[in-house]
Amino acid sequence: MVSIYGTGAGQLFPVAADGSTTASSNPPLRFAAVSAAIGGQNSQVSYAGAAPGLNSGVFQVNALVPAAAIPGKVTVLVTIGGVSTQSGANMWVK
């Protein structure tokens, strides 16, 4: 399992006040569908929402690294509501 962080995920529910810190007990979640691909393979997303303990506007996606992922540098792509993250994001798989 890996945690992927970013900004610009769109509206969450419930809406958080600007500059507030996200509570870990009940963080806001995404309205739109979220998917992830690691190394070009679909990944199971177990959580997609605000990043607990960080400022509002930072999102977190927890995704399972596919068992068939080839070791080494692989691409990471998150899609939220049909809009994908920019290309060029990578991670290392052991």
C-alpha distances in whole Angstrom, upper triangle without the diagonal:
4,7,10,13,17,20,22,20,24,25,23,24,26,27,27,29,29,28,27,24,21,22,19,20,21,19,21,19,19,22,22,19,16,14,12,13,11,14,16,14,13,10,9,9,9,11,13,16,17,16,17,19,20,23,23,22,19,16,12,10,7,6,4,6,9,11,14,12,15,15,16,16,15,15,13,15,14,17,19,22,23,23,20,19,21,21,20,17,15,12,13,11,13
4,6,10,13,17,19,18,21,23,21,23,25,25,25,27,27,26,25,22,20,20,18,20,20,18,19,18,18,21,21,19,15,14,11,12,10,13,15,14,14,10,11,10,10,11,12,14,15,13,15,17,17,20,21,20,16,14,10,8,6,5,6,7,11,13,15,13,16,15,15,14,13,13,11,13,12,16,17,21,21,21,18,16,18,18,17,14,12,10,11,10,13
4,7,10,14,16,15,18,20,18,20,21,22,21,24,23,22,21,18,16,17,15,18,18,15,16,15,16,19,19,17,14,13,11,13,12,15,17,16,15,12,12,10,10,9,10,11,12,10,12,14,13,16,17,16,12,10,6,6,4,7,9,10,14,16,19,16,19,18,18,16,15,14,11,13,11,15,15,19,20,19,17,15,17,18,17,13,13,11,13,14,16
4,7,10,13,12,16,18,17,19,21,21,20,22,21,21,20,18,16,18,16,19,19,16,16,15,15,18,17,16,12,12,10,11,11,14,16,16,15,12,13,11,12,10,9,11,11,10,13,15,13,15,16,14,10,8,6,5,6,8,11,11,15,18,19,17,19,18,18,15,14,12,9,10,9,12,13,17,18,16,14,11,13,14,14,10,11,10,13,14,17
4,7,10,10,14,16,15,18,19,18,17,19,18,17,17,15,14,16,15,18,18,14,15,14,14,17,17,16,13,14,12,14,14,17,19,19,18,16,16,13,14,12,10,10,9,8,11,12,10,12,12,10,7,6,5,7,9,11,14,15,19,22,23,20,22,22,21,18,17,15,11,12,10,13,13,17,18,16,14,11,13,15,15,11,13,13,16,17,20
4,7,8,11,14,14,17,18,17,16,18,16,16,16,15,14,17,17,20,19,15,15,14,13,16,16,16,13,14,13,15,16,18,19,20,19,17,18,15,16,14,11,10,10,9,13,14,11,12,11,8,6,5,7,9,12,14,17,18,21,24,25,22,24,24,22,20,18,15,12,12,10,12,12,15,16,14,12,9,11,13,14,11,13,14,18,20,23
4,6,8,11,12,15,17,15,14,15,13,13,15,14,14,17,18,21,19,15,14,14,12,15,15,16,14,16,15,18,19,22,22,23,21,20,20,17,18,15,12,11,10,10,14,15,11,10,9,6,5,6,9,11,15,17,20,21,24,28,29,26,28,28,26,23,21,18,15,14,12,13,11,14,16,13,12,10,12,15,16,14,17,18,21,24,27
4,6,9,11,14,16,14,14,15,14,15,16,16,16,19,20,22,20,16,14,14,12,13,13,14,13,15,16,18,20,23,22,23,22,21,21,18,20,17,13,12,11,13,16,17,14,13,11,7,8,8,11,13,17,18,22,23,25,29,30,27,29,30,28,25,23,19,16,14,12,12,10,12,13,11,11,9,12,15,17,15,19,20,24,26,29
4,7,8,12,14,13,13,16,15,16,17,16,15,18,18,20,18,14,12,10,8,10,9,11,10,12,13,16,18,21,21,21,19,18,18,15,16,13,10,9,9,11,15,17,15,14,11,8,8,7,9,10,14,16,20,21,23,27,28,26,28,29,28,25,22,19,16,13,10,9,7,9,11,9,10,9,13,16,18,16,19,20,24,25,29
4,7,10,12,11,12,14,13,16,16,17,15,18,20,21,18,15,12,10,8,8,9,11,11,15,16,19,22,25,24,24,22,21,21,18,19,16,12,10,11,14,17,19,16,15,11,9,10,9,12,14,17,19,23,24,26,30,31,29,32,32,31,28,26,23,19,16,13,12,8,9,12,10,12,12,15,19,21,19,22,24,27,29,32
4,7,9,7,9,12,12,15,15,16,14,17,18,19,16,13,9,9,7,7,9,12,13,16,18,22,24,28,27,27,24,23,22,18,19,16,12,10,10,14,16,18,16,14,11,9,11,10,13,15,18,20,24,26,28,32,33,31,34,35,34,31,29,26,22,19,16,14,11,11,14,13,16,16,19,22,24,23,25,27,30,31,34
4,6,6,8,11,12,14,14,14,12,14,15,16,12,9,6,5,5,6,9,12,12,16,18,22,24,27,27,26,23,22,20,17,16,13,10,7,7,11,13,16,14,13,10,9,11,9,12,13,16,19,22,25,27,30,32,31,34,34,34,31,29,26,22,20,16,15,12,12,16,15,17,17,21,24,26,23,26,26,29,30,33
3,5,8,11,14,16,14,15,12,13,14,14,10,9,5,5,6,7,10,13,14,18,20,24,27,30,30,29,25,24,22,18,17,14,12,9,9,13,14,17,16,15,12,12,14,12,14,15,18,20,24,27,29,32,34,33,36,36,36,34,32,29,25,23,19,18,15,14,18,19,20,21,24,27,29,27,29,29,32,33,35
4,6,10,13,15,13,13,11,12,14,13,10,8,5,7,9,10,13,16,17,21,23,27,29,32,32,31,28,26,24,20,19,16,14,10,10,13,14,16,16,15,11,12,14,14,15,17,20,22,26,29,31,34,36,35,38,38,38,36,34,31,27,25,22,21,17,17,21,21,23,23,26,29,31,29,31,31,34,34,37
4,7,9,12,11,12,11,12,15,15,12,10,7,9,10,11,14,17,18,22,24,27,29,33,32,32,29,27,26,22,21,17,15,11,10,13,14,16,15,13,9,10,13,13,16,18,21,24,27,30,32,36,37,36,39,39,38,36,34,31,27,25,22,21,17,17,21,21,22,22,25,28,30,28,30,31,34,35,38
4,6,8,7,9,8,10,13,14,11,9,8,11,12,14,17,19,20,23,24,28,30,33,33,33,30,28,26,23,22,18,15,12,9,12,12,13,12,10,6,9,11,12,15,18,20,24,27,30,33,36,38,36,39,38,38,35,33,31,27,26,22,22,19,20,23,22,23,23,25,29,30,27,30,30,33,34,37
4,6,6,9,9,12,15,16,14,13,11,14,16,17,20,23,23,26,27,31,32,36,36,36,33,31,30,26,25,21,19,15,12,14,14,14,13,10,7,10,13,15,18,21,23,27,30,33,36,39,41,39,41,41,40,37,36,33,30,28,25,25,22,22,26,24,26,24,27,30,31,29,31,32,35,36,39
4,6,9,10,14,17,19,17,14,13,16,17,18,20,23,23,26,27,30,31,34,35,35,33,31,30,26,26,22,19,16,13,14,15,14,12,8,6,8,11,14,17,20,23,27,30,32,35,39,40,38,40,40,38,36,34,31,28,27,24,24,21,22,25,23,24,23,25,28,29,27,29,30,33,35,38
4,7,9,13,16,18,17,15,14,17,18,20,23,25,24,27,27,30,31,34,35,35,33,31,30,27,26,22,20,16,13,13,13,12,10,6,6,8,10,14,17,20,23,26,30,32,35,38,40,37,39,39,37,34,33,31,28,27,24,25,23,24,27,25,25,23,25,28,29,26,29,29,32,34,37
4,6,9,12,14,14,12,12,15,17,20,22,24,23,26,27,30,31,34,35,35,33,30,29,25,24,20,18,15,11,12,11,10,8,6,6,9,11,13,16,19,22,25,29,31,34,37,39,37,39,38,37,35,34,32,28,27,25,25,23,24,27,26,26,24,27,30,30,27,29,29,32,34,36
4,6,9,12,12,10,11,14,17,20,22,24,22,25,25,28,29,32,33,33,31,28,27,23,22,18,17,13,10,9,8,6,5,4,6,9,10,12,14,17,19,23,26,28,32,34,37,34,37,36,35,33,32,30,26,26,23,24,22,24,27,26,26,24,26,29,29,26,27,27,30,31,33
4,6,9,8,6,8,11,14,17,19,21,20,22,23,26,27,30,31,30,28,25,24,20,18,15,13,10,7,7,5,5,6,6,6,9,9,10,11,15,16,20,23,26,29,32,34,32,35,34,33,31,30,28,25,24,21,22,20,22,25,24,24,22,25,28,28,25,26,26,28,29,31
4,6,6,6,9,12,15,18,21,22,21,24,24,28,28,32,33,32,29,26,24,21,18,15,15,12,9,9,6,6,8,9,10,13,12,13,13,16,17,21,24,26,30,32,35,33,36,35,35,33,32,30,27,26,23,24,22,24,27,27,27,25,28,30,31,27,28,27,30,30,32
4,6,6,10,12,15,19,21,21,20,22,23,26,26,30,31,30,27,24,22,18,16,13,13,11,9,8,5,6,9,12,12,15,13,13,12,14,15,18,21,24,27,29,32,30,33,32,32,31,30,29,25,25,22,24,22,24,27,26,26,25,28,30,30,26,27,26,28,28,30
4,6,10,12,16,19,21,22,21,23,24,28,28,32,33,31,29,25,23,19,16,14,15,13,11,11,8,10,13,15,14,17,16,15,15,17,16,20,22,25,28,30,34,32,35,35,35,34,32,31,28,27,24,25,23,25,28,28,28,27,30,33,33,29,30,29,30,30,32
4,7,9,13,15,18,19,19,21,23,26,27,31,32,30,27,24,22,18,15,12,13,10,10,11,9,11,13,14,13,15,15,14,14,15,16,19,22,25,28,30,33,32,35,35,35,34,32,30,27,26,23,23,21,22,25,26,26,25,29,31,32,29,30,29,31,31,33
4,6,10,13,16,17,16,19,20,24,25,28,29,28,25,22,20,16,14,11,10,7,6,7,6,9,10,11,10,12,11,10,10,12,14,17,20,23,26,29,31,30,33,33,33,31,29,27,24,23,19,20,17,19,22,22,23,22,25,28,28,25,26,26,28,29,31
4,7,10,12,14,14,17,19,23,25,28,28,27,24,22,20,16,15,11,9,6,5,9,9,12,12,12,9,10,11,9,11,12,14,18,21,24,26,30,32,30,33,34,33,31,29,27,23,22,18,18,15,16,20,20,20,20,24,26,28,25,26,26,29,29,32
4,7,9,11,11,14,16,20,22,26,25,24,21,19,17,13,12,9,6,4,6,10,11,14,14,14,12,12,12,9,10,10,13,15,18,22,24,27,29,28,31,31,32,30,27,25,21,19,15,15,12,13,17,17,18,18,22,24,26,23,25,25,27,28,30
4,6,7,8,12,14,18,20,24,23,22,19,17,16,12,12,9,6,5,8,11,14,17,16,16,13,12,12,9,10,10,13,15,18,21,23,26,28,27,30,31,31,28,26,23,19,17,13,12,9,9,13,13,15,15,19,22,24,21,23,24,27,27,30
4,7,9,13,16,20,22,26,25,24,20,19,18,15,15,13,10,9,12,15,17,20,19,19,16,14,15,13,14,14,16,18,21,24,25,28,30,29,32,33,33,31,28,25,22,19,15,13,9,8,12,13,15,17,21,23,26,24,26,27,30,30,33
4,6,10,13,17,20,23,22,21,18,17,16,13,15,13,10,10,13,16,19,22,21,21,17,15,16,13,14,13,16,16,19,22,23,26,27,26,30,31,31,29,25,22,19,16,12,10,6,5,8,10,12,14,18,20,23,21,24,25,28,28,31
4,7,10,14,17,20,19,17,14,14,13,10,12,11,9,11,14,17,20,23,22,22,20,17,17,14,14,12,14,14,17,19,20,23,24,23,26,28,29,26,23,20,17,14,11,8,6,5,8,10,11,14,17,19,22,20,22,23,26,26,29
4,7,11,14,17,16,15,11,11,10,8,10,9,7,9,13,15,18,21,20,21,18,16,15,11,11,8,11,10,13,15,16,20,21,20,23,25,25,23,20,17,13,11,7,6,5,6,8,9,10,11,15,17,19,17,18,19,22,22,25
4,7,10,13,12,11,8,7,8,6,10,10,9,12,15,17,20,23,22,23,21,19,17,13,12,9,10,9,11,13,13,17,18,17,20,21,22,20,16,14,11,8,6,5,7,9,9,10,9,11,14,15,17,15,16,17,19,19,22
4,7,10,9,8,6,5,7,7,10,11,10,13,16,17,20,23,22,23,22,19,17,14,12,8,9,7,9,10,11,14,15,13,16,18,18,16,13,10,7,6,4,6,9,12,11,11,9,10,13,13,14,12,13,13,16,15,19
4,6,6,5,4,5,9,10,13,14,14,17,20,20,23,25,24,26,25,22,20,17,15,11,12,9,10,9,9,12,12,10,13,15,15,14,10,8,6,5,7,8,12,15,13,13,10,11,13,12,13,11,11,12,14,13,17
4,5,5,7,6,10,11,14,16,16,19,21,20,23,25,24,26,26,23,20,18,15,12,12,9,9,7,7,10,10,7,10,11,12,10,7,6,5,7,9,12,15,18,17,16,13,12,14,12,12,10,9,8,10,10,13
4,5,8,9,13,15,18,19,19,22,24,24,26,29,27,29,29,26,24,21,19,16,15,12,12,9,8,11,9,6,7,9,10,8,5,5,6,9,12,14,18,21,19,18,15,14,15,12,12,11,9,9,10,9,12
4,7,9,13,15,18,20,19,23,25,25,28,30,29,30,30,27,24,22,20,17,17,13,13,11,10,12,11,9,10,13,13,12,8,7,8,8,11,13,16,19,17,16,13,14,14,12,13,12,11,12,13,13,16
4,6,10,12,16,18,18,22,24,24,27,30,29,30,30,27,25,22,19,16,15,12,11,9,7,10,8,8,10,13,14,14,10,10,9,10,12,13,16,19,17,17,15,15,17,15,16,14,13,14,14,13,16
4,7,9,13,15,15,19,22,22,25,28,27,29,28,25,23,20,17,14,13,10,9,9,7,11,11,10,13,16,17,16,13,12,10,9,10,11,14,16,15,16,13,15,17,16,17,15,15,15,16,15,18
4,6,9,12,13,16,19,19,22,25,24,26,25,23,21,17,15,11,10,6,6,6,6,10,11,10,14,15,17,16,13,12,10,10,10,11,14,16,16,16,14,15,17,17,18,15,14,14,15,14,16
4,6,9,11,15,18,18,20,23,23,25,24,23,21,17,14,10,8,6,5,8,8,11,13,13,17,18,20,19,16,15,13,13,11,12,14,16,16,18,16,17,20,20,21,18,17,16,18,16,18
4,6,7,11,14,15,17,20,20,22,21,19,17,13,11,7,6,4,7,10,11,14,16,16,19,20,21,20,17,16,13,12,10,11,12,14,15,16,15,15,19,19,20,17,17,16,18,17,20
4,7,10,13,13,15,18,19,21,20,19,17,14,11,8,6,6,8,11,13,16,18,18,21,22,23,23,20,19,16,15,13,14,14,16,18,19,18,18,22,22,23,20,20,18,20,19,21
4,7,9,10,11,15,16,17,16,16,14,10,8,6,5,7,10,14,16,19,21,20,24,24,25,23,21,20,16,15,12,13,13,15,17,18,17,17,20,22,23,19,20,19,21,20,23
4,7,9,11,15,14,15,14,13,11,7,6,4,7,9,12,15,17,21,23,21,25,25,25,24,21,19,15,14,10,11,9,12,14,15,14,14,18,20,21,18,19,19,21,21,24
4,6,9,12,12,12,10,10,9,5,6,7,9,12,16,19,21,24,26,25,28,28,28,26,23,21,18,16,13,13,11,13,16,16,16,15,19,21,22,19,21,21,23,24,27
4,6,9,8,9,7,7,6,4,6,9,11,15,18,21,23,27,29,27,30,29,29,27,25,23,19,18,15,15,13,16,19,18,18,17,20,22,23,20,21,21,24,25,28
4,6,6,8,8,8,6,5,5,8,10,14,17,19,23,25,28,26,28,27,27,25,23,22,18,18,15,17,15,18,21,20,19,17,20,22,22,19,20,19,22,23,25
4,6,8,9,11,9,9,8,11,12,16,19,21,25,27,30,28,30,30,29,28,26,25,21,21,19,20,19,21,24,23,23,21,24,26,26,22,23,22,24,25,27
4,7,9,12,10,11,11,14,15,19,22,24,27,30,32,30,32,31,30,29,28,27,23,24,21,23,22,24,27,26,25,23,25,27,27,23,24,23,25,26,28
4,7,9,7,9,10,14,15,19,22,24,27,30,32,30,32,31,29,27,27,25,22,22,20,21,20,23,25,23,23,20,22,25,24,21,22,22,24,26,28
4,6,6,9,12,15,18,21,24,26,30,33,35,32,34,33,32,29,28,26,23,23,20,22,20,22,25,23,22,20,22,25,25,22,24,24,27,29,31
4,6,8,11,15,17,21,24,26,29,33,34,32,34,34,33,30,29,26,23,22,19,20,17,19,22,20,21,19,21,24,25,22,24,25,28,29,32
4,6,10,13,16,19,23,25,28,31,33,30,32,32,31,28,26,24,20,19,16,17,14,16,19,17,17,15,18,21,22,19,22,23,26,28,31
4,7,10,13,16,20,22,25,28,29,27,29,29,27,25,23,21,17,17,14,15,14,17,19,17,16,14,16,19,19,17,19,19,22,24,27
4,7,10,13,17,19,22,25,27,24,27,27,26,23,21,19,15,14,11,13,11,14,16,15,14,13,15,18,19,16,18,18,21,22,25
4,7,10,13,15,18,21,23,21,24,24,23,21,19,17,14,13,11,12,12,15,17,16,15,13,16,18,18,15,16,16,18,19,22
4,6,10,12,15,18,20,18,21,21,21,19,17,15,11,11,8,10,10,14,15,15,13,12,15,17,17,14,15,14,17,17,20
4,7,10,13,15,18,16,19,19,20,19,17,16,12,12,11,13,13,17,18,18,16,15,18,19,19,15,15,14,16,15,18
4,6,9,12,14,13,16,17,17,17,14,13,10,11,10,12,13,17,17,17,15,15,17,18,18,15,14,12,14,13,16
4,6,9,11,11,14,15,16,16,14,14,12,13,12,15,17,20,20,20,18,18,20,19,19,16,15,13,14,12,14
4,6,8,7,10,11,13,13,11,11,10,12,13,16,18,21,21,21,18,18,19,18,18,15,13,10,11,8,11
4,5,5,9,11,13,14,11,12,12,13,14,17,19,22,21,22,19,19,21,19,19,17,15,13,13,10,12
4,6,9,10,13,15,13,15,15,17,18,20,23,26,25,25,23,23,24,22,22,20,17,15,14,10,11
4,6,9,12,14,12,14,15,17,18,21,24,26,25,25,22,22,24,21,21,19,17,15,14,11,12
4,6,9,10,8,10,11,14,16,19,22,25,24,23,20,20,21,18,17,16,13,11,10,7,9
4,6,8,8,11,13,16,19,21,25,28,26,26,22,21,22,19,17,16,13,12,10,7,8
4,7,8,12,14,17,20,23,26,29,28,27,24,22,22,19,17,16,12,10,7,5,5
4,6,10,13,16,19,22,26,29,28,26,23,21,20,17,15,14,10,8,5,5,6
4,7,10,13,17,20,23,26,25,23,20,18,17,14,11,10,6,6,4,6,9
4,7,10,13,16,20,23,22,20,16,15,14,12,10,9,5,6,6,7,11
4,7,10,13,17,20,18,16,13,11,11,8,7,6,4,6,9,10,14
4,7,10,13,17,16,14,10,9,10,8,8,5,5,7,10,11,15
4,7,10,13,12,10,7,6,8,7,9,7,9,11,14,15,18
4,7,10,10,8,6,6,9,10,12,10,11,13,16,17,21
4,7,6,5,4,6,10,11,14,13,15,17,20,20,24
4,5,5,6,8,12,14,17,15,18,19,23,23,27
4,6,8,11,14,17,20,19,21,23,26,27,30
4,7,10,13,15,18,18,20,22,25,26,30
4,7,9,12,15,15,18,20,24,25,29
4,6,9,12,11,14,17,20,21,25
4,6,9,8,12,14,18,20,23
4,7,7,11,14,18,20,24
4,6,9,12,16,18,21
4,6,10,13,16,19
4,7,11,13,17
4,7,10,13
4,7,10
4,7
4
